[in-house]
């Protein structure tokens, strides 16, 4: 079986789906690895490093797609209309694509893959179970984003983060408030603490209080009913507007007392909830900073502009998109490990075996044998449940 690693064409994407160090592990399992020329260059991996590890460099993209049985990518064809449309044309029936496909945000792309007879696995649908942790690419990228968010905040803040005792007097530490204590939020907490800030954090899931406190931050408890805030897969669920209204009211005082607010709240396939209103921004100290990690989904702050930095009421609001691409070396290293672990999970005797009874396989499988097979994606496309789903419901 031939595995192909193309150069990413998604705008400003610098990561690569497989790093050289992971090539021998695939070869050992009987796979042949092809890498498009220059695919790893922007992430810091030269073509020579791939060939030294046993991969073959392919000059043309057409050649790579025609020869490869499996395409490993960061942003898969169909997840972005303009940049990836040409790659859709390069895919034929029987080929397999593994990558971020955004099937919940852009289900039409998954439909196009299915129409071409492509078997498609979406990494962002990886179930949050113990067995799947080595394949959890969302957590890998969230780790990078949480770390970089604090650096962006420190760069924009007209204060230093740590407390310092100097001959000119004592410099008080910056006050950082992290909203959302998932992977990105916890990494933001840890990074802000390393820089010496005083950190507070909030999450709708009270169960994360212990994790927040173990990192040296204070957990903010709001009197809200949060039993339904998490789905069985471990992802945040969308709450009603009344919940978010009360949440904003209770958070306003904490936000007003913070130098930095980092927001991380997002719902898969949905617009991010607005947690910081324009009025709350107005109440923050002059020179304070908001870094909105939910910018790609519309933003947790009402004034966020995705991909831009704006200043409103004396507050700098950063809406970064695709932060992992800003640290492509380690982001690629982590993502590549997730993807290769997943690929090897699928491979039996040198070929991909589709076992729909396996939770990892069925949870990530979007398109198979010309059909959309993932229940949530079918629902988004207005397709009826498949027969086996109906039988299971009965």
SULJOGI-V482641 format. One record per residue. N is the residue number from 0. RES is the residue in three letters. PSI is psi in whole degrees, 0 to 359 (none if undefined). OMEGA is omega in degrees with one decimal (NA if undefined). Layout:
n=N res=RES psi=PSI omega=OMEGA
n=N res=RES psi=PSI omega=OMEGA
This chain:
n=0 res=UNK psi=136 omega=-177.6
n=1 res=UNK psi=128 omega=179.0
n=2 res=UNK psi=128 omega=-179.5
n=3 res=UNK psi=137 omega=178.5
n=4 res=UNK psi=101 omega=-179.3
n=5 res=UNK psi=162 omega=171.8
n=6 res=UNK psi=137 omega=-177.9
n=7 res=UNK psi=138 omega=179.7
n=8 res=UNK psi=356 omega=176.9
n=9 res=UNK psi=137 omega=-177.0
n=10 res=UNK psi=126 omega=176.3
n=11 res=UNK psi=13 omega=177.5
n=12 res=UNK psi=124 omega=-178.5
n=13 res=UNK psi=355 omega=-178.9
n=14 res=UNK psi=167 omega=175.7
n=15 res=UNK psi=150 omega=-172.0
n=16 res=UNK psi=344 omega=-179.2
n=17 res=UNK psi=130 omega=178.1
n=18 res=UNK psi=158 omega=-174.9
n=19 res=UNK psi=321 omega=-176.6
n=20 res=UNK psi=343 omega=-178.6
n=21 res=UNK psi=350 omega=-177.7
n=22 res=UNK psi=314 omega=-178.9
n=23 res=UNK psi=326 omega=179.4
n=24 res=UNK psi=325 omega=178.2
n=25 res=UNK psi=319 omega=179.1
n=26 res=UNK psi=322 omega=179.9
n=27 res=UNK psi=331 omega=179.8
n=28 res=UNK psi=11 omega=175.5
n=29 res=UNK psi=13 omega=-178.9
n=30 res=UNK psi=149 omega=174.2
n=31 res=UNK psi=135 omega=-175.8
n=32 res=UNK psi=123 omega=174.2
n=33 res=UNK psi=138 omega=179.5
n=34 res=UNK psi=129 omega=177.3
n=35 res=UNK psi=140 omega=-179.2
n=36 res=UNK psi=127 omega=177.5
n=37 res=UNK psi=7 omega=-175.9
n=38 res=UNK psi=324 omega=-176.4
n=39 res=UNK psi=1 omega=-172.3
n=40 res=UNK psi=311 omega=-176.9
n=41 res=UNK psi=341 omega=177.1
n=42 res=UNK psi=354 omega=178.0
n=43 res=UNK psi=17 omega=-178.0
n=44 res=UNK psi=114 omega=-177.7
n=45 res=UNK psi=157 omega=177.3
n=46 res=UNK psi=322 omega=-178.3
n=47 res=UNK psi=327 omega=179.0
n=48 res=UNK psi=324 omega=178.4
n=49 res=UNK psi=316 omega=-178.5
n=50 res=UNK psi=325 omega=177.5
n=51 res=UNK psi=331 omega=-179.0
n=52 res=UNK psi=0 omega=174.4
n=53 res=UNK psi=1 omega=177.8
n=54 res=UNK psi=163 omega=175.9
n=55 res=UNK psi=132 omega=179.7
n=56 res=UNK psi=131 omega=180.0
n=57 res=UNK psi=130 omega=-176.5
n=58 res=UNK psi=313 omega=-172.7
n=59 res=UNK psi=147 omega=179.9
n=60 res=UNK psi=322 omega=178.4
n=61 res=UNK psi=318 omega=-179.8
n=62 res=UNK psi=317 omega=-179.8
n=63 res=UNK psi=311 omega=-177.1
n=64 res=UNK psi=326 omega=-178.7
n=65 res=UNK psi=325 omega=-177.3
n=66 res=UNK psi=326 omega=-173.0
n=67 res=UNK psi=138 omega=173.0
n=68 res=UNK psi=327 omega=-178.3
n=69 res=UNK psi=130 omega=176.8
n=70 res=UNK psi=122 omega=174.4
n=71 res=UNK psi=125 omega=-175.7
n=72 res=UNK psi=163 omega=173.2
n=73 res=UNK psi=298 omega=176.1
n=74 res=UNK psi=111 omega=-175.6
n=75 res=UNK psi=158 omega=175.4
n=76 res=UNK psi=134 omega=-178.9
n=77 res=UNK psi=340 omega=179.6
n=78 res=UNK psi=347 omega=177.7
n=79 res=UNK psi=120 omega=-167.7
n=80 res=UNK psi=307 omega=-172.2
n=81 res=UNK psi=305 omega=-173.6
n=82 res=UNK psi=328 omega=-174.5
n=83 res=UNK psi=1 omega=-176.0
n=84 res=UNK psi=323 omega=179.9
n=85 res=UNK psi=326 omega=179.4
n=86 res=UNK psi=328 omega=176.2
n=87 res=UNK psi=319 omega=-179.9
n=88 res=UNK psi=335 omega=-178.1
n=89 res=UNK psi=350 omega=-176.7
n=90 res=UNK psi=137 omega=179.1
n=91 res=UNK psi=168 omega=-177.9
n=92 res=UNK psi=139 omega=177.4
n=93 res=UNK psi=346 omega=178.6
n=94 res=UNK psi=158 omega=-178.7
n=95 res=UNK psi=136 omega=176.8
n=96 res=UNK psi=133 omega=176.7
n=97 res=UNK psi=124 omega=179.5
n=98 res=UNK psi=187 omega=172.9
n=99 res=UNK psi=115 omega=-176.2
n=100 res=UNK psi=352 omega=-178.3
n=101 res=UNK psi=50 omega=-176.9
n=102 res=UNK psi=338 omega=179.0
n=103 res=UNK psi=332 omega=178.8
n=104 res=UNK psi=328 omega=-179.1
n=105 res=UNK psi=68 omega=-174.5
n=106 res=UNK psi=339 omega=-179.6
n=107 res=UNK psi=327 omega=178.0
n=108 res=UNK psi=320 omega=178.1
n=109 res=UNK psi=323 omega=179.0
n=110 res=UNK psi=322 omega=178.8
n=111 res=UNK psi=322 omega=177.4
n=112 res=UNK psi=316 omega=179.6
n=113 res=UNK psi=319 omega=-178.9
n=114 res=UNK psi=333 omega=180.0
n=115 res=UNK psi=1 omega=179.1
n=116 res=UNK psi=21 omega=-179.2
n=117 res=UNK psi=138 omega=172.0
n=118 res=UNK psi=120 omega=-172.7
n=119 res=UNK psi=129 omega=176.0
n=120 res=UNK psi=130 omega=-177.9
n=121 res=UNK psi=118 omega=-174.6
n=122 res=UNK psi=334 omega=-178.6
n=123 res=UNK psi=354 omega=177.9
n=124 res=UNK psi=8 omega=-179.4
n=125 res=UNK psi=125 omega=-179.3
n=126 res=UNK psi=146 omega=179.1
n=127 res=UNK psi=73 omega=176.7
n=128 res=UNK psi=161 omega=-174.8
n=129 res=UNK psi=316 omega=-178.4
n=130 res=UNK psi=332 omega=-174.4
n=131 res=UNK psi=357 omega=-176.5
n=132 res=UNK psi=320 omega=178.8
n=133 res=UNK psi=353 omega=-178.5
n=134 res=UNK psi=6 omega=-172.3
n=135 res=UNK psi=87 omega=-176.9
n=136 res=UNK psi=328 omega=177.4
n=137 res=UNK psi=319 omega=179.3
n=138 res=UNK psi=323 omega=178.2
n=139 res=UNK psi=311 omega=-178.9
n=140 res=UNK psi=327 omega=177.8
n=141 res=UNK psi=325 omega=177.2
n=142 res=UNK psi=314 omega=179.2
n=143 res=UNK psi=315 omega=-178.0
n=144 res=UNK psi=317 omega=179.9
n=145 res=UNK psi=320 omega=177.8
n=146 res=UNK psi=310 omega=-175.1
n=147 res=UNK psi=331 omega=179.6
n=148 res=UNK psi=320 omega=-179.8
n=149 res=UNK psi=322 omega=178.0
n=150 res=UNK psi=321 omega=177.0
n=151 res=UNK psi=320 omega=179.5
n=152 res=UNK psi=316 omega=-179.3
n=153 res=UNK psi=325 omega=179.9
n=154 res=UNK psi=325 omega=-176.6
n=155 res=UNK psi=336 omega=-175.4
n=156 res=UNK psi=131 omega=179.4
n=157 res=UNK psi=25 omega=178.7
n=158 res=UNK psi=163 omega=171.6
n=159 res=UNK psi=153 omega=-178.9
n=160 res=UNK psi=314 omega=-173.0
n=161 res=UNK psi=159 omega=169.5
n=162 res=UNK psi=138 omega=179.5
n=163 res=UNK psi=138 omega=174.3
n=164 res=UNK psi=111 omega=-175.9
n=165 res=UNK psi=169 omega=177.5
n=166 res=UNK psi=338 omega=-179.8
n=167 res=UNK psi=7 omega=179.3
n=168 res=UNK psi=178 omega=-178.1
n=169 res=UNK psi=131 omega=175.5
n=170 res=UNK psi=121 omega=-177.5
n=171 res=UNK psi=150 omega=-177.8
n=172 res=UNK psi=154 omega=175.7
n=173 res=UNK psi=150 omega=178.9
n=174 res=UNK psi=118 omega=-176.1
n=175 res=UNK psi=133 omega=177.8
n=176 res=UNK psi=120 omega=-179.8
n=177 res=UNK psi=122 omega=179.9
n=178 res=UNK psi=112 omega=-176.5
n=179 res=UNK psi=115 omega=-176.9
n=180 res=UNK psi=46 omega=169.9
n=181 res=UNK psi=204 omega=-178.0
n=182 res=UNK psi=312 omega=-179.4
n=183 res=UNK psi=316 omega=-179.5
n=184 res=UNK psi=317 omega=179.6
n=185 res=UNK psi=321 omega=177.9
n=186 res=UNK psi=324 omega=176.0
n=187 res=UNK psi=318 omega=177.6
n=188 res=UNK psi=310 omega=-177.5
n=189 res=UNK psi=319 omega=-178.4
n=190 res=UNK psi=317 omega=178.7
n=191 res=UNK psi=323 omega=177.7
n=192 res=UNK psi=321 omega=177.6
n=193 res=UNK psi=327 omega=179.5
n=194 res=UNK psi=356 omega=173.7
n=195 res=UNK psi=10 omega=-179.6
n=196 res=UNK psi=158 omega=169.5
n=197 res=UNK psi=123 omega=-170.0
n=198 res=UNK psi=135 omega=170.6
n=199 res=UNK psi=153 omega=-179.0
n=200 res=UNK psi=153 omega=177.6
n=201 res=UNK psi=145 omega=173.8
n=202 res=UNK psi=147 omega=179.6
n=203 res=UNK psi=344 omega=-179.6
n=204 res=UNK psi=105 omega=-179.0
n=205 res=UNK psi=337 omega=-176.5
n=206 res=UNK psi=339 omega=-177.3
n=207 res=UNK psi=359 omega=-178.5
n=208 res=UNK psi=316 omega=-178.1
n=209 res=UNK psi=320 omega=179.0
n=210 res=UNK psi=318 omega=179.1
n=211 res=UNK psi=313 omega=-177.8
n=212 res=UNK psi=330 omega=178.9
n=213 res=UNK psi=339 omega=178.7
n=214 res=UNK psi=2 omega=176.3
n=215 res=UNK psi=15 omega=178.7
n=216 res=UNK psi=163 omega=176.0
n=217 res=UNK psi=130 omega=179.6
n=218 res=UNK psi=124 omega=178.9
n=219 res=UNK psi=123 omega=-179.4
n=220 res=UNK psi=125 omega=177.3
n=221 res=UNK psi=143 omega=-177.9
n=222 res=UNK psi=78 omega=179.6
n=223 res=UNK psi=148 omega=176.5
n=224 res=UNK psi=118 omega=-172.2
n=225 res=UNK psi=16 omega=-177.1
n=226 res=UNK psi=327 omega=-175.9
n=227 res=UNK psi=16 omega=-172.7
n=228 res=UNK psi=352 omega=-176.5
n=229 res=UNK psi=135 omega=178.3
n=230 res=UNK psi=174 omega=-175.9
n=231 res=UNK psi=343 omega=178.4
n=232 res=UNK psi=0 omega=178.4
n=233 res=UNK psi=4 omega=179.7
n=234 res=UNK psi=154 omega=179.3
n=235 res=UNK psi=144 omega=177.5
n=236 res=UNK psi=153 omega=177.2
n=237 res=UNK psi=131 omega=178.7
n=238 res=UNK psi=170 omega=-179.2
n=239 res=UNK psi=166 omega=-174.4
n=240 res=UNK psi=328 omega=178.8
n=241 res=UNK psi=320 omega=177.8
n=242 res=UNK psi=311 omega=-178.2
n=243 res=UNK psi=326 omega=178.1
n=244 res=UNK psi=312 omega=179.7
n=245 res=UNK psi=324 omega=178.1
n=246 res=UNK psi=315 omega=179.9
n=247 res=UNK psi=318 omega=-179.9
n=248 res=UNK psi=316 omega=-177.3
n=249 res=UNK psi=332 omega=-178.8
n=250 res=UNK psi=342 omega=-171.7
n=251 res=UNK psi=318 omega=-177.8
n=252 res=UNK psi=320 omega=179.5
n=253 res=UNK psi=316 omega=178.8
n=254 res=UNK psi=317 omega=-178.4
n=255 res=UNK psi=335 omega=-178.9
n=256 res=UNK psi=12 omega=-175.7
n=257 res=UNK psi=144 omega=173.2
n=258 res=UNK psi=327 omega=-178.6
n=259 res=UNK psi=134 omega=171.9
n=260 res=UNK psi=126 omega=176.7
n=261 res=UNK psi=120 omega=-177.7
n=262 res=UNK psi=140 omega=-174.7
n=263 res=UNK psi=10 omega=-171.4
n=264 res=UNK psi=120 omega=176.6
n=265 res=UNK psi=155 omega=179.8
n=266 res=UNK psi=123 omega=-178.8
n=267 res=UNK psi=125 omega=176.5
n=268 res=UNK psi=3 omega=-178.0
n=269 res=UNK psi=165 omega=172.5
n=270 res=UNK psi=141 omega=-180.0
n=271 res=UNK psi=142 omega=178.2
n=272 res=UNK psi=141 omega=176.9
n=273 res=UNK psi=115 omega=-177.3
n=274 res=UNK psi=336 omega=-179.9
n=275 res=UNK psi=110 omega=-178.8
n=276 res=UNK psi=168 omega=176.6
n=277 res=UNK psi=323 omega=179.1
n=278 res=UNK psi=321 omega=177.8
n=279 res=UNK psi=321 omega=177.3
n=280 res=UNK psi=318 omega=-179.7
n=281 res=UNK psi=331 omega=-177.9
n=282 res=UNK psi=356 omega=-179.8
n=283 res=UNK psi=157 omega=178.9
n=284 res=UNK psi=148 omega=175.2
n=285 res=UNK psi=136 omega=178.2
n=286 res=UNK psi=354 omega=-179.5
n=287 res=UNK psi=168 omega=-170.3
n=288 res=UNK psi=140 omega=170.4
n=289 res=UNK psi=129 omega=171.8
n=290 res=UNK psi=115 omega=-172.7
n=291 res=UNK psi=100 omega=-178.7
n=292 res=UNK psi=354 omega=176.6
n=293 res=UNK psi=15 omega=-175.4
n=294 res=UNK psi=322 omega=-178.0
n=295 res=UNK psi=336 omega=178.2
n=296 res=UNK psi=23 omega=177.6
n=297 res=UNK psi=337 omega=175.0
n=298 res=UNK psi=145 omega=174.1
n=299 res=UNK psi=343 omega=177.9
n=300 res=UNK psi=136 omega=-176.9
n=301 res=UNK psi=339 omega=-176.1
n=302 res=UNK psi=3 omega=-179.2
n=303 res=UNK psi=139 omega=171.2
n=304 res=UNK psi=113 omega=-176.9
n=305 res=UNK psi=129 omega=177.8
n=306 res=UNK psi=4 omega=-177.0
n=307 res=UNK psi=164 omega=169.9
n=308 res=UNK psi=123 omega=179.7
n=309 res=UNK psi=158 omega=175.8
n=310 res=UNK psi=120 omega=179.2
n=311 res=UNK psi=130 omega=179.9
n=312 res=UNK psi=32 omega=179.0
n=313 res=UNK psi=7 omega=-179.3
n=314 res=UNK psi=130 omega=177.3
n=315 res=UNK psi=125 omega=-178.4
n=316 res=UNK psi=115 omega=-179.3
n=317 res=UNK psi=131 omega=179.3
n=318 res=UNK psi=65 omega=-175.5
n=319 res=UNK psi=146 omega=174.2
n=320 res=UNK psi=143 omega=178.7
n=321 res=UNK psi=56 omega=179.5
n=322 res=UNK psi=325 omega=178.7
n=323 res=UNK psi=329 omega=179.8
n=324 res=UNK psi=345 omega=178.6
n=325 res=UNK psi=348 omega=173.9
n=326 res=UNK psi=63 omega=-167.3
n=327 res=UNK psi=333 omega=-177.7
n=328 res=UNK psi=302 omega=-177.6
n=329 res=UNK psi=329 omega=176.0
n=330 res=UNK psi=318 omega=178.1
n=331 res=UNK psi=321 omega=179.4
n=332 res=UNK psi=315 omega=-178.8
n=333 res=UNK psi=313 omega=-179.1
n=334 res=UNK psi=317 omega=179.0
n=335 res=UNK psi=320 omega=178.0
n=336 res=UNK psi=318 omega=177.2
n=337 res=UNK psi=312 omega=-176.8
n=338 res=UNK psi=316 omega=-179.6
n=339 res=UNK psi=323 omega=175.4
n=340 res=UNK psi=318 omega=-179.9
n=341 res=UNK psi=316 omega=179.0
n=342 res=UNK psi=315 omega=-179.9
n=343 res=UNK psi=334 omega=174.2
n=344 res=UNK psi=326 omega=-178.0
n=345 res=UNK psi=333 omega=-171.7
n=346 res=UNK psi=130 omega=173.9
n=347 res=UNK psi=122 omega=-180.0
n=348 res=UNK psi=43 omega=174.3
n=349 res=UNK psi=4 omega=179.9
n=350 res=UNK psi=155 omega=176.2
n=351 res=UNK psi=129 omega=178.8
n=352 res=UNK psi=122 omega=-179.0
n=353 res=UNK psi=103 omega=177.8
n=354 res=UNK psi=98 omega=-175.5
n=355 res=UNK psi=355 omega=175.0
n=356 res=UNK psi=349 omega=178.7
n=357 res=UNK psi=129 omega=-173.8
n=358 res=UNK psi=325 omega=179.9
n=359 res=UNK psi=315 omega=-179.5
n=360 res=UNK psi=309 omega=-177.4
n=361 res=UNK psi=329 omega=-178.5
n=362 res=UNK psi=333 omega=-176.9
n=363 res=UNK psi=346 omega=-177.3
n=364 res=UNK psi=119 omega=-177.4
n=365 res=UNK psi=313 omega=-177.5
n=366 res=UNK psi=137 omega=-177.6
n=367 res=UNK psi=129 omega=178.7
n=368 res=UNK psi=44 omega=175.2
n=369 res=UNK psi=6 omega=-177.2
n=370 res=UNK psi=150 omega=166.3
n=371 res=UNK psi=121 omega=-174.0
n=372 res=UNK psi=349 omega=-179.8
n=373 res=UNK psi=123 omega=-175.4
n=374 res=UNK psi=316 omega=-176.7
n=375 res=UNK psi=323 omega=179.9
n=376 res=UNK psi=321 omega=176.3
n=377 res=UNK psi=318 omega=-179.6
n=378 res=UNK psi=317 omega=179.5
n=379 res=UNK psi=329 omega=-179.5
n=380 res=UNK psi=359 omega=-179.7
n=381 res=UNK psi=23 omega=179.5
n=382 res=UNK psi=146 omega=178.2
n=383 res=UNK psi=157 omega=176.0
n=384 res=UNK psi=147 omega=176.4
n=385 res=UNK psi=162 omega=-175.5
n=386 res=UNK psi=316 omega=-177.7
n=387 res=UNK psi=329 omega=176.9
n=388 res=UNK psi=319 omega=179.3
n=389 res=UNK psi=316 omega=179.8
n=390 res=UNK psi=320 omega=179.9
n=391 res=UNK psi=324 omega=179.1
n=392 res=UNK psi=325 omega=-178.3
n=393 res=UNK psi=none omega=NA
